[in-house]
Amino acid sequence: MAQHASADKRNRQNERRRLHNKYYAKTTRNAIRALRAMTVKSEAEASAPKVYAMIDKLAKIGVIHQNKAANLKSGLQVYINKLA
């Protein structure tokens, strides 16, 4: 139990932020899965900028590290380039 009102407030803020971050992270993961499931190169290229923007936003707000964002985007681009 929190011993101070400020600790209670901090717990409430942390819970709100955790749920907010979880929502955006899950949405982005689903978008990445959808992009990896595509088999047509033109479709994948068309949806890639939106997914990249989602990944960049996660890195910007601190949900994931910037290096992880770069690795995810690089891996997606490699996948898109391999599509015929």
PyMOL Python script that loads the backbone (N, CA, C, O; Angstrom):
from pymol import cmd

cmd.read_pdbstr("""\
ATOM      1  N   MET A   1       0.827  -1.188   0.000  1.00  0.00           N
ATOM      2  CA  MET A   1       0.000   0.000   0.000  1.00  0.00           C
ATOM      3  C   MET A   1       0.873   1.253   0.000  1.00  0.00           C
ATOM      4  O   MET A   1       1.948   1.290   0.598  1.00  0.00           O
ATOM      5  N   ALA A   2       0.378   2.267  -0.684  1.00  0.00           N
ATOM      6  CA  ALA A   2       1.120   3.519  -0.762  1.00  0.00           C
ATOM      7  C   ALA A   2       1.004   4.265   0.568  1.00  0.00           C
ATOM      8  O   ALA A   2      -0.058   4.296   1.191  1.00  0.00           O
ATOM      9  N   GLN A   3       2.096   4.852   0.977  1.00  0.00           N
ATOM     10  CA  GLN A   3       2.122   5.572   2.247  1.00  0.00           C
ATOM     11  C   GLN A   3       1.808   7.056   2.077  1.00  0.00           C
ATOM     12  O   GLN A   3       1.564   7.755   3.060  1.00  0.00           O
ATOM     13  N   HIS A   4       1.813   7.540   0.830  1.00  0.00           N
ATOM     14  CA  HIS A   4       1.598   8.967   0.573  1.00  0.00           C
ATOM     15  C   HIS A   4       0.604   9.131  -0.569  1.00  0.00           C
ATOM     16  O   HIS A   4       0.458   8.258  -1.424  1.00  0.00           O
ATOM     17  N   ALA A   5      -0.063  10.259  -0.557  1.00  0.00           N
ATOM     18  CA  ALA A   5      -1.019  10.557  -1.626  1.00  0.00           C
ATOM     19  C   ALA A   5      -0.323  10.650  -2.966  1.00  0.00           C
ATOM     20  O   ALA A   5      -0.878  10.256  -3.992  1.00  0.00           O
ATOM     21  N   SER A   6       0.903  11.173  -2.958  1.00  0.00           N
ATOM     22  CA  SER A   6       1.640  11.295  -4.218  1.00  0.00           C
ATOM     23  C   SER A   6       1.984   9.920  -4.793  1.00  0.00           C
ATOM     24  O   SER A   6       2.039   9.752  -6.011  1.00  0.00           O
ATOM     25  N   ALA A   7       2.212   8.948  -3.925  1.00  0.00           N
ATOM     26  CA  ALA A   7       2.494   7.593  -4.396  1.00  0.00           C
ATOM     27  C   ALA A   7       1.239   6.973  -4.999  1.00  0.00           C
ATOM     28  O   ALA A   7       1.318   6.256  -5.996  1.00  0.00           O
ATOM     29  N   ASP A   8       0.083   7.245  -4.397  1.00  0.00           N
ATOM     30  CA  ASP A   8      -1.186   6.780  -4.977  1.00  0.00           C
ATOM     31  C   ASP A   8      -1.402   7.376  -6.357  1.00  0.00           C
ATOM     32  O   ASP A   8      -1.796   6.679  -7.292  1.00  0.00           O
ATOM     33  N   LYS A   9      -1.140   8.674  -6.476  1.00  0.00           N
ATOM     34  CA  LYS A   9      -1.309   9.350  -7.761  1.00  0.00           C
ATOM     35  C   LYS A   9      -0.344   8.765  -8.792  1.00  0.00           C
ATOM     36  O   LYS A   9      -0.726   8.540  -9.940  1.00  0.00           O
ATOM     37  N   ARG A  10       0.888   8.521  -8.395  1.00  0.00           N
ATOM     38  CA  ARG A  10       1.883   7.967  -9.310  1.00  0.00           C
ATOM     39  C   ARG A  10       1.442   6.579  -9.788  1.00  0.00           C
ATOM     40  O   ARG A  10       1.624   6.241 -10.957  1.00  0.00           O
ATOM     41  N   ASN A  11       0.862   5.774  -8.887  1.00  0.00           N
ATOM     42  CA  ASN A  11       0.371   4.453  -9.279  1.00  0.00           C
ATOM     43  C   ASN A  11      -0.763   4.565 -10.291  1.00  0.00           C
ATOM     44  O   ASN A  11      -0.830   3.790 -11.245  1.00  0.00           O
ATOM     45  N   ARG A  12      -1.652   5.533 -10.081  1.00  0.00           N
ATOM     46  CA  ARG A  12      -2.750   5.727 -11.033  1.00  0.00           C
ATOM     47  C   ARG A  12      -2.209   6.158 -12.394  1.00  0.00           C
ATOM     48  O   ARG A  12      -2.657   5.665 -13.430  1.00  0.00           O
ATOM     49  N   GLN A  13      -1.257   7.067 -12.389  1.00  0.00           N
ATOM     50  CA  GLN A  13      -0.666   7.531 -13.653  1.00  0.00           C
ATOM     51  C   GLN A  13       0.046   6.391 -14.370  1.00  0.00           C
ATOM     52  O   GLN A  13      -0.083   6.237 -15.584  1.00  0.00           O
ATOM     53  N   ASN A  14       0.795   5.596 -13.616  1.00  0.00           N
ATOM     54  CA  ASN A  14       1.526   4.483 -14.227  1.00  0.00           C
ATOM     55  C   ASN A  14       0.580   3.487 -14.860  1.00  0.00           C
ATOM     56  O   ASN A  14       0.851   2.980 -15.948  1.00  0.00           O
ATOM     57  N   GLU A  15      -0.529   3.198 -14.194  1.00  0.00           N
ATOM     58  CA  GLU A  15      -1.496   2.248 -14.733  1.00  0.00           C
ATOM     59  C   GLU A  15      -2.129   2.783 -16.015  1.00  0.00           C
ATOM     60  O   GLU A  15      -2.289   2.045 -16.988  1.00  0.00           O
ATOM     61  N   ARG A  16      -2.487   4.064 -16.014  1.00  0.00           N
ATOM     62  CA  ARG A  16      -3.061   4.684 -17.221  1.00  0.00           C
ATOM     63  C   ARG A  16      -2.074   4.633 -18.375  1.00  0.00           C
ATOM     64  O   ARG A  16      -2.444   4.284 -19.496  1.00  0.00           O
ATOM     65  N   ARG A  17      -0.832   4.975 -18.110  1.00  0.00           N
ATOM     66  CA  ARG A  17       0.189   4.984 -19.160  1.00  0.00           C
ATOM     67  C   ARG A  17       0.494   3.569 -19.651  1.00  0.00           C
ATOM     68  O   ARG A  17       0.734   3.357 -20.840  1.00  0.00           O
ATOM     69  N   ARG A  18       0.484   2.597 -18.725  1.00  0.00           N
ATOM     70  CA  ARG A  18       0.745   1.216 -19.106  1.00  0.00           C
ATOM     71  C   ARG A  18      -0.328   0.719 -20.077  1.00  0.00           C
ATOM     72  O   ARG A  18      -0.015   0.075 -21.079  1.00  0.00           O
ATOM     73  N   LEU A  19      -1.592   1.020 -19.774  1.00  0.00           N
ATOM     74  CA  LEU A  19      -2.677   0.601 -20.656  1.00  0.00           C
ATOM     75  C   LEU A  19      -2.603   1.311 -22.003  1.00  0.00           C
ATOM     76  O   LEU A  19      -2.856   0.701 -23.043  1.00  0.00           O
ATOM     77  N   HIS A  20      -2.260   2.592 -21.988  1.00  0.00           N
ATOM     78  CA  HIS A  20      -2.122   3.373 -23.213  1.00  0.00           C
ATOM     79  C   HIS A  20      -1.008   2.798 -24.085  1.00  0.00           C
ATOM     80  O   HIS A  20      -1.194   2.596 -25.285  1.00  0.00           O
ATOM     81  N   ASN A  21       0.150   2.537 -23.476  1.00  0.00           N
ATOM     82  CA  ASN A  21       1.283   1.982 -24.219  1.00  0.00           C
ATOM     83  C   ASN A  21       0.967   0.582 -24.733  1.00  0.00           C
ATOM     84  O   ASN A  21       1.344   0.226 -25.849  1.00  0.00           O
ATOM     85  N   LYS A  22       0.275  -0.209 -23.919  1.00  0.00           N
ATOM     86  CA  LYS A  22      -0.075  -1.572 -24.314  1.00  0.00           C
ATOM     87  C   LYS A  22      -0.982  -1.560 -25.541  1.00  0.00           C
ATOM     88  O   LYS A  22      -0.824  -2.382 -26.444  1.00  0.00           O
ATOM     89  N   TYR A  23      -1.931  -0.627 -25.570  1.00  0.00           N
ATOM     90  CA  TYR A  23      -2.844  -0.524 -26.705  1.00  0.00           C
ATOM     91  C   TYR A  23      -2.073  -0.213 -27.989  1.00  0.00           C
ATOM     92  O   TYR A  23      -2.262  -0.886 -29.002  1.00  0.00           O
ATOM     93  N   TYR A  24      -1.212   0.795 -27.953  1.00  0.00           N
ATOM     94  CA  TYR A  24      -0.467   1.179 -29.146  1.00  0.00           C
ATOM     95  C   TYR A  24       0.525   0.104 -29.569  1.00  0.00           C
ATOM     96  O   TYR A  24       0.712  -0.126 -30.764  1.00  0.00           O
ATOM     97  N   ALA A  25       1.160  -0.555 -28.612  1.00  0.00           N
ATOM     98  CA  ALA A  25       2.111  -1.611 -28.947  1.00  0.00           C
ATOM     99  C   ALA A  25       1.393  -2.792 -29.595  1.00  0.00           C
ATOM    100  O   ALA A  25       1.893  -3.361 -30.565  1.00  0.00           O
ATOM    101  N   LYS A  26       0.235  -3.164 -29.074  1.00  0.00           N
ATOM    102  CA  LYS A  26      -0.510  -4.294 -29.629  1.00  0.00           C
ATOM    103  C   LYS A  26      -1.024  -3.956 -31.024  1.00  0.00           C
ATOM    104  O   LYS A  26      -0.979  -4.799 -31.920  1.00  0.00           O
ATOM    105  N   THR A  27      -1.507  -2.741 -31.216  1.00  0.00           N
ATOM    106  CA  THR A  27      -1.994  -2.316 -32.523  1.00  0.00           C
ATOM    107  C   THR A  27      -0.875  -2.358 -33.551  1.00  0.00           C
ATOM    108  O   THR A  27      -1.081  -2.794 -34.683  1.00  0.00           O
ATOM    109  N   THR A  28       0.306  -1.906 -33.156  1.00  0.00           N
ATOM    110  CA  THR A  28       1.446  -1.915 -34.062  1.00  0.00           C
ATOM    111  C   THR A  28       1.886  -3.343 -34.377  1.00  0.00           C
ATOM    112  O   THR A  28       2.201  -3.657 -35.525  1.00  0.00           O
ATOM    113  N   ARG A  29       1.907  -4.209 -33.362  1.00  0.00           N
ATOM    114  CA  ARG A  29       2.274  -5.606 -33.601  1.00  0.00           C
ATOM    115  C   ARG A  29       1.320  -6.260 -34.587  1.00  0.00           C
ATOM    116  O   ARG A  29       1.749  -7.017 -35.459  1.00  0.00           O
ATOM    117  N   ASN A  30       0.024  -5.972 -34.456  1.00  0.00           N
ATOM    118  CA  ASN A  30      -0.956  -6.532 -35.383  1.00  0.00           C
ATOM    119  C   ASN A  30      -0.724  -6.016 -36.799  1.00  0.00           C
ATOM    120  O   ASN A  30      -0.866  -6.765 -37.766  1.00  0.00           O
ATOM    121  N   ALA A  31      -0.367  -4.739 -36.923  1.00  0.00           N
ATOM    122  CA  ALA A  31      -0.091  -4.176 -38.243  1.00  0.00           C
ATOM    123  C   ALA A  31       1.146  -4.819 -38.863  1.00  0.00           C
ATOM    124  O   ALA A  31       1.185  -5.064 -40.068  1.00  0.00           O
ATOM    125  N   ILE A  32       2.151  -5.092 -38.038  1.00  0.00           N
ATOM    126  CA  ILE A  32       3.369  -5.751 -38.530  1.00  0.00           C
ATOM    127  C   ILE A  32       3.037  -7.165 -38.993  1.00  0.00           C
ATOM    128  O   ILE A  32       3.510  -7.606 -40.041  1.00  0.00           O
ATOM    129  N   ARG A  33       2.222  -7.876 -38.211  1.00  0.00           N
ATOM    130  CA  ARG A  33       1.817  -9.230 -38.610  1.00  0.00           C
ATOM    131  C   ARG A  33       1.055  -9.204 -39.924  1.00  0.00           C
ATOM    132  O   ARG A  33       1.263 -10.058 -40.786  1.00  0.00           O
ATOM    133  N   ALA A  34       0.170  -8.225 -40.075  1.00  0.00           N
ATOM    134  CA  ALA A  34      -0.616  -8.124 -41.307  1.00  0.00           C
ATOM    135  C   ALA A  34       0.302  -7.864 -42.505  1.00  0.00           C
ATOM    136  O   ALA A  34       0.103  -8.428 -43.580  1.00  0.00           O
ATOM    137  N   LEU A  35       1.309  -7.004 -42.308  1.00  0.00           N
ATOM    138  CA  LEU A  35       2.243  -6.709 -43.391  1.00  0.00           C
ATOM    139  C   LEU A  35       3.062  -7.948 -43.748  1.00  0.00           C
ATOM    140  O   LEU A  35       3.293  -8.213 -44.928  1.00  0.00           O
ATOM    141  N   ARG A  36       3.501  -8.703 -42.751  1.00  0.00           N
ATOM    142  CA  ARG A  36       4.280  -9.917 -43.018  1.00  0.00           C
ATOM    143  C   ARG A  36       3.430 -11.006 -43.655  1.00  0.00           C
ATOM    144  O   ARG A  36       3.966 -11.909 -44.298  1.00  0.00           O
ATOM    145  N   ALA A  37       2.120 -10.936 -43.489  1.00  0.00           N
ATOM    146  CA  ALA A  37       1.233 -11.941 -44.081  1.00  0.00           C
ATOM    147  C   ALA A  37       0.931 -11.644 -45.545  1.00  0.00           C
ATOM    148  O   ALA A  37       0.425 -12.510 -46.259  1.00  0.00           O
ATOM    149  N   MET A  38       1.234 -10.431 -46.000  1.00  0.00           N
ATOM    150  CA  MET A  38       0.955 -10.073 -47.384  1.00  0.00           C
ATOM    151  C   MET A  38       1.896 -10.812 -48.328  1.00  0.00           C
ATOM    152  O   MET A  38       3.076 -11.011 -48.038  1.00  0.00           O
ATOM    153  N   THR A  39       1.335 -11.210 -49.464  1.00  0.00           N
ATOM    154  CA  THR A  39       2.143 -11.936 -50.442  1.00  0.00           C
ATOM    155  C   THR A  39       2.296 -11.163 -51.739  1.00  0.00           C
ATOM    156  O   THR A  39       3.067 -11.562 -52.612  1.00  0.00           O
ATOM    157  N   VAL A  40       1.564 -10.051 -51.876  1.00  0.00           N
ATOM    158  CA  VAL A  40       1.653  -9.222 -53.074  1.00  0.00           C
ATOM    159  C   VAL A  40       2.532  -8.018 -52.751  1.00  0.00           C
ATOM    160  O   VAL A  40       2.270  -7.275 -51.806  1.00  0.00           O
ATOM    161  N   LYS A  41       3.572  -7.844 -53.549  1.00  0.00           N
ATOM    162  CA  LYS A  41       4.559  -6.796 -53.258  1.00  0.00           C
ATOM    163  C   LYS A  41       3.953  -5.400 -53.303  1.00  0.00           C
ATOM    164  O   LYS A  41       4.284  -4.566 -52.460  1.00  0.00           O
ATOM    165  N   SER A  42       3.081  -5.125 -54.256  1.00  0.00           N
ATOM    166  CA  SER A  42       2.509  -3.777 -54.370  1.00  0.00           C
ATOM    167  C   SER A  42       1.653  -3.432 -53.149  1.00  0.00           C
ATOM    168  O   SER A  42       1.664  -2.293 -52.683  1.00  0.00           O
ATOM    169  N   GLU A  43       0.914  -4.413 -52.634  1.00  0.00           N
ATOM    170  CA  GLU A  43       0.113  -4.172 -51.427  1.00  0.00           C
ATOM    171  C   GLU A  43       1.013  -3.896 -50.233  1.00  0.00           C
ATOM    172  O   GLU A  43       0.758  -2.984 -49.446  1.00  0.00           O
ATOM    173  N   ALA A  44       2.063  -4.689 -50.106  1.00  0.00           N
ATOM    174  CA  ALA A  44       2.984  -4.514 -48.990  1.00  0.00           C
ATOM    175  C   ALA A  44       3.671  -3.157 -49.053  1.00  0.00           C
ATOM    176  O   ALA A  44       3.819  -2.483 -48.033  1.00  0.00           O
ATOM    177  N   GLU A  45       4.092  -2.755 -50.251  1.00  0.00           N
ATOM    178  CA  GLU A  45       4.739  -1.448 -50.397  1.00  0.00           C
ATOM    179  C   GLU A  45       3.782  -0.313 -50.085  1.00  0.00           C
ATOM    180  O   GLU A  45       4.194   0.724 -49.565  1.00  0.00           O
ATOM    181  N   ALA A  46       2.508  -0.501 -50.399  1.00  0.00           N
ATOM    182  CA  ALA A  46       1.526   0.544 -50.140  1.00  0.00           C
ATOM    183  C   ALA A  46       1.244   0.706 -48.651  1.00  0.00           C
ATOM    184  O   ALA A  46       1.034   1.824 -48.181  1.00  0.00           O
ATOM    185  N   SER A  47       1.238  -0.393 -47.909  1.00  0.00           N
ATOM    186  CA  SER A  47       0.908  -0.306 -46.486  1.00  0.00           C
ATOM    187  C   SER A  47       2.137  -0.074 -45.604  1.00  0.00           C
ATOM    188  O   SER A  47       1.995   0.238 -44.422  1.00  0.00           O
ATOM    189  N   ALA A  48       3.330  -0.221 -46.161  1.00  0.00           N
ATOM    190  CA  ALA A  48       4.553  -0.085 -45.371  1.00  0.00           C
ATOM    191  C   ALA A  48       4.712   1.287 -44.711  1.00  0.00           C
ATOM    192  O   ALA A  48       5.069   1.335 -43.534  1.00  0.00           O
ATOM    193  N   PRO A  49       4.467   2.409 -45.406  1.00  0.00           N
ATOM    194  CA  PRO A  49       4.666   3.706 -44.737  1.00  0.00           C
ATOM    195  C   PRO A  49       3.806   3.895 -43.488  1.00  0.00           C
ATOM    196  O   PRO A  49       4.246   4.517 -42.521  1.00  0.00           O
ATOM    197  N   LYS A  50       2.588   3.365 -43.505  1.00  0.00           N
ATOM    198  CA  LYS A  50       1.724   3.488 -42.317  1.00  0.00           C
ATOM    199  C   LYS A  50       2.293   2.688 -41.153  1.00  0.00           C
ATOM    200  O   LYS A  50       2.285   3.147 -40.010  1.00  0.00           O
ATOM    201  N   VAL A  51       2.784   1.492 -41.450  1.00  0.00           N
ATOM    202  CA  VAL A  51       3.356   0.660 -40.393  1.00  0.00           C
ATOM    203  C   VAL A  51       4.642   1.288 -39.872  1.00  0.00           C
ATOM    204  O   VAL A  51       4.890   1.284 -38.666  1.00  0.00           O
ATOM    205  N   TYR A  52       5.464   1.830 -40.773  1.00  0.00           N
ATOM    206  CA  TYR A  52       6.690   2.504 -40.341  1.00  0.00           C
ATOM    207  C   TYR A  52       6.374   3.690 -39.440  1.00  0.00           C
ATOM    208  O   TYR A  52       7.075   3.925 -38.456  1.00  0.00           O
ATOM    209  N   ALA A  53       5.331   4.434 -39.767  1.00  0.00           N
ATOM    210  CA  ALA A  53       4.939   5.574 -38.940  1.00  0.00           C
ATOM    211  C   ALA A  53       4.508   5.114 -37.553  1.00  0.00           C
ATOM    212  O   ALA A  53       4.821   5.762 -36.555  1.00  0.00           O
ATOM    213  N   MET A  54       3.788   3.995 -37.491  1.00  0.00           N
ATOM    214  CA  MET A  54       3.372   3.461 -36.191  1.00  0.00           C
ATOM    215  C   MET A  54       4.579   3.061 -35.359  1.00  0.00           C
ATOM    216  O   MET A  54       4.631   3.332 -34.159  1.00  0.00           O
ATOM    217  N   ILE A  55       5.551   2.415 -36.000  1.00  0.00           N
ATOM    218  CA  ILE A  55       6.758   1.994 -35.288  1.00  0.00           C
ATOM    219  C   ILE A  55       7.532   3.215 -34.804  1.00  0.00           C
ATOM    220  O   ILE A  55       8.012   3.240 -33.671  1.00  0.00           O
ATOM    221  N   ASP A  56       7.653   4.231 -35.662  1.00  0.00           N
ATOM    222  CA  ASP A  56       8.362   5.451 -35.273  1.00  0.00           C
ATOM    223  C   ASP A  56       7.686   6.142 -34.095  1.00  0.00           C
ATOM    224  O   ASP A  56       8.360   6.682 -33.219  1.00  0.00           O
ATOM    225  N   LYS A  57       6.360   6.125 -34.072  1.00  0.00           N
ATOM    226  CA  LYS A  57       5.631   6.755 -32.969  1.00  0.00           C
ATOM    227  C   LYS A  57       5.897   6.012 -31.665  1.00  0.00           C
ATOM    228  O   LYS A  57       6.068   6.640 -30.619  1.00  0.00           O
ATOM    229  N   LEU A  58       5.933   4.679 -31.716  1.00  0.00           N
ATOM    230  CA  LEU A  58       6.245   3.908 -30.509  1.00  0.00           C
ATOM    231  C   LEU A  58       7.628   4.273 -29.973  1.00  0.00           C
ATOM    232  O   LEU A  58       7.819   4.406 -28.764  1.00  0.00           O
ATOM    233  N   ALA A  59       8.580   4.434 -30.876  1.00  0.00           N
ATOM    234  CA  ALA A  59       9.932   4.793 -30.447  1.00  0.00           C
ATOM    235  C   ALA A  59       9.959   6.215 -29.895  1.00  0.00           C
ATOM    236  O   ALA A  59      10.657   6.497 -28.921  1.00  0.00           O
ATOM    237  N   LYS A  60       9.206   7.094 -30.516  1.00  0.00           N
ATOM    238  CA  LYS A  60       9.206   8.498 -30.087  1.00  0.00           C
ATOM    239  C   LYS A  60       8.630   8.663 -28.686  1.00  0.00           C
ATOM    240  O   LYS A  60       9.138   9.457 -27.894  1.00  0.00           O
ATOM    241  N   ILE A  61       7.573   7.917 -28.376  1.00  0.00           N
ATOM    242  CA  ILE A  61       6.957   8.064 -27.054  1.00  0.00           C
ATOM    243  C   ILE A  61       7.587   7.143 -26.019  1.00  0.00           C
ATOM    244  O   ILE A  61       7.185   7.148 -24.856  1.00  0.00           O
ATOM    245  N   GLY A  62       8.581   6.345 -26.438  1.00  0.00           N
ATOM    246  CA  GLY A  62       9.355   5.569 -25.480  1.00  0.00           C
ATOM    247  C   GLY A  62       8.804   4.195 -25.162  1.00  0.00           C
ATOM    248  O   GLY A  62       9.224   3.584 -24.179  1.00  0.00           O
ATOM    249  N   VAL A  63       7.878   3.690 -25.959  1.00  0.00           N
ATOM    250  CA  VAL A  63       7.354   2.354 -25.706  1.00  0.00           C
ATOM    251  C   VAL A  63       8.390   1.308 -26.108  1.00  0.00           C
ATOM    252  O   VAL A  63       8.573   0.306 -25.417  1.00  0.00           O
ATOM    253  N   ILE A  64       9.069   1.549 -27.236  1.00  0.00           N
ATOM    254  CA  ILE A  64      10.161   0.682 -27.651  1.00  0.00           C
ATOM    255  C   ILE A  64      11.403   1.546 -27.869  1.00  0.00           C
ATOM    256  O   ILE A  64      11.301   2.760 -28.042  1.00  0.00           O
ATOM    257  N   HIS A  65      12.557   0.918 -27.860  1.00  0.00           N
ATOM    258  CA  HIS A  65      13.812   1.627 -28.075  1.00  0.00           C
ATOM    259  C   HIS A  65      13.962   1.976 -29.557  1.00  0.00           C
ATOM    260  O   HIS A  65      13.423   1.284 -30.422  1.00  0.00           O
ATOM    261  N   GLN A  66      14.687   3.038 -29.838  1.00  0.00           N
ATOM    262  CA  GLN A  66      14.866   3.469 -31.226  1.00  0.00           C
ATOM    263  C   GLN A  66      15.603   2.429 -32.056  1.00  0.00           C
ATOM    264  O   GLN A  66      15.331   2.282 -33.248  1.00  0.00           O
ATOM    265  N   ASN A  67      16.535   1.703 -31.439  1.00  0.00           N
ATOM    266  CA  ASN A  67      17.239   0.664 -32.183  1.00  0.00           C
ATOM    267  C   ASN A  67      16.297  -0.475 -32.557  1.00  0.00           C
ATOM    268  O   ASN A  67      16.395  -1.036 -33.648  1.00  0.00           O
ATOM    269  N   LYS A  68      15.390  -0.813 -31.654  1.00  0.00           N
ATOM    270  CA  LYS A  68      14.415  -1.856 -31.962  1.00  0.00           C
ATOM    271  C   LYS A  68      13.517  -1.408 -33.102  1.00  0.00           C
ATOM    272  O   LYS A  68      13.182  -2.203 -33.981  1.00  0.00           O
ATOM    273  N   ALA A  69      13.126  -0.139 -33.092  1.00  0.00           N
ATOM    274  CA  ALA A  69      12.299   0.381 -34.180  1.00  0.00           C
ATOM    275  C   ALA A  69      13.047   0.278 -35.508  1.00  0.00           C
ATOM    276  O   ALA A  69      12.470  -0.113 -36.522  1.00  0.00           O
ATOM    277  N   ALA A  70      14.312   0.624 -35.495  1.00  0.00           N
ATOM    278  CA  ALA A  70      15.110   0.544 -36.719  1.00  0.00           C
ATOM    279  C   ALA A  70      15.235  -0.898 -37.194  1.00  0.00           C
ATOM    280  O   ALA A  70      15.162  -1.166 -38.394  1.00  0.00           O
ATOM    281  N   ASN A  71      15.421  -1.826 -36.262  1.00  0.00           N
ATOM    282  CA  ASN A  71      15.535  -3.235 -36.633  1.00  0.00           C
ATOM    283  C   ASN A  71      14.223  -3.767 -37.198  1.00  0.00           C
ATOM    284  O   ASN A  71      14.229  -4.531 -38.164  1.00  0.00           O
ATOM    285  N   LEU A  72      13.111  -3.373 -36.610  1.00  0.00           N
ATOM    286  CA  LEU A  72      11.810  -3.812 -37.117  1.00  0.00           C
ATOM    287  C   LEU A  72      11.583  -3.300 -38.536  1.00  0.00           C
ATOM    288  O   LEU A  72      11.180  -4.057 -39.419  1.00  0.00           O
ATOM    289  N   LYS A  73      11.843  -2.017 -38.746  1.00  0.00           N
ATOM    290  CA  LYS A  73      11.633  -1.436 -40.075  1.00  0.00           C
ATOM    291  C   LYS A  73      12.557  -2.070 -41.104  1.00  0.00           C
ATOM    292  O   LYS A  73      12.152  -2.326 -42.238  1.00  0.00           O
ATOM    293  N   SER A  74      13.794  -2.322 -40.708  1.00  0.00           N
ATOM    294  CA  SER A  74      14.745  -2.950 -41.619  1.00  0.00           C
ATOM    295  C   SER A  74      14.282  -4.356 -41.996  1.00  0.00           C
ATOM    296  O   SER A  74      14.324  -4.735 -43.167  1.00  0.00           O
ATOM    297  N   GLY A  75      13.846  -5.117 -41.011  1.00  0.00           N
ATOM    298  CA  GLY A  75      13.371  -6.466 -41.281  1.00  0.00           C
ATOM    299  C   GLY A  75      12.155  -6.485 -42.184  1.00  0.00           C
ATOM    300  O   GLY A  75      12.035  -7.350 -43.052  1.00  0.00           O
ATOM    301  N   LEU A  76      11.246  -5.527 -41.985  1.00  0.00           N
ATOM    302  CA  LEU A  76      10.071  -5.439 -42.845  1.00  0.00           C
ATOM    303  C   LEU A  76      10.468  -5.095 -44.275  1.00  0.00           C
ATOM    304  O   LEU A  76       9.914  -5.638 -45.231  1.00  0.00           O
ATOM    305  N   GLN A  77      11.427  -4.194 -44.412  1.00  0.00           N
ATOM    306  CA  GLN A  77      11.864  -3.806 -45.750  1.00  0.00           C
ATOM    307  C   GLN A  77      12.545  -4.973 -46.460  1.00  0.00           C
ATOM    308  O   GLN A  77      12.367  -5.155 -47.665  1.00  0.00           O
ATOM    309  N   VAL A  78      13.305  -5.748 -45.738  1.00  0.00           N
ATOM    310  CA  VAL A  78      13.933  -6.938 -46.325  1.00  0.00           C
ATOM    311  C   VAL A  78      12.849  -7.903 -46.806  1.00  0.00           C
ATOM    312  O   VAL A  78      12.948  -8.474 -47.893  1.00  0.00           O
ATOM    313  N   TYR A  79      11.805  -8.078 -45.976  1.00  0.00           N
ATOM    314  CA  TYR A  79      10.712  -8.959 -46.372  1.00  0.00           C
ATOM    315  C   TYR A  79      10.022  -8.456 -47.637  1.00  0.00           C
ATOM    316  O   TYR A  79       9.730  -9.234 -48.545  1.00  0.00           O
ATOM    317  N   ILE A  80       9.763  -7.156 -47.691  1.00  0.00           N
ATOM    318  CA  ILE A  80       9.089  -6.577 -48.864  1.00  0.00           C
ATOM    319  C   ILE A  80       9.950  -6.739 -50.113  1.00  0.00           C
ATOM    320  O   ILE A  80       9.437  -7.061 -51.185  1.00  0.00           O
ATOM    321  N   ASN A  81      11.245  -6.520 -49.978  1.00  0.00           N
ATOM    322  CA  ASN A  81      12.145  -6.638 -51.128  1.00  0.00           C
ATOM    323  C   ASN A  81      12.212  -8.072 -51.655  1.00  0.00           C
ATOM    324  O   ASN A  81      12.442  -8.283 -52.846  1.00  0.00           O
ATOM    325  N   LYS A  82      12.015  -9.050 -50.782  1.00  0.00           N
ATOM    326  CA  LYS A  82      12.079 -10.452 -51.218  1.00  0.00           C
ATOM    327  C   LYS A  82      10.800 -10.906 -51.940  1.00  0.00           C
ATOM    328  O   LYS A  82      10.799 -11.915 -52.646  1.00  0.00           O
ATOM    329  N   LEU A  83       9.712 -10.143 -51.750  1.00  0.00           N
ATOM    330  CA  LEU A  83       8.470 -10.532 -52.424  1.00  0.00           C
ATOM    331  C   LEU A  83       8.632 -10.413 -53.931  1.00  0.00           C
ATOM    332  O   LEU A  83       9.317  -9.521 -54.432  1.00  0.00           O
ATOM    333  N   ALA A  84       7.991 -11.323 -54.637  1.00  0.00           N
ATOM    334  CA  ALA A  84       8.110 -11.316 -56.101  1.00  0.00           C
ATOM    335  C   ALA A  84       6.968 -10.521 -56.723  1.00  0.00           C
ATOM    336  O   ALA A  84       6.894 -10.401 -57.946  1.00  0.00           O
TER     337      ALA A  84
END
""", "prot")
cmd.dss("prot")
cmd.show_as("cartoon", "prot")
cmd.util.cbc("prot")
cmd.orient("prot")
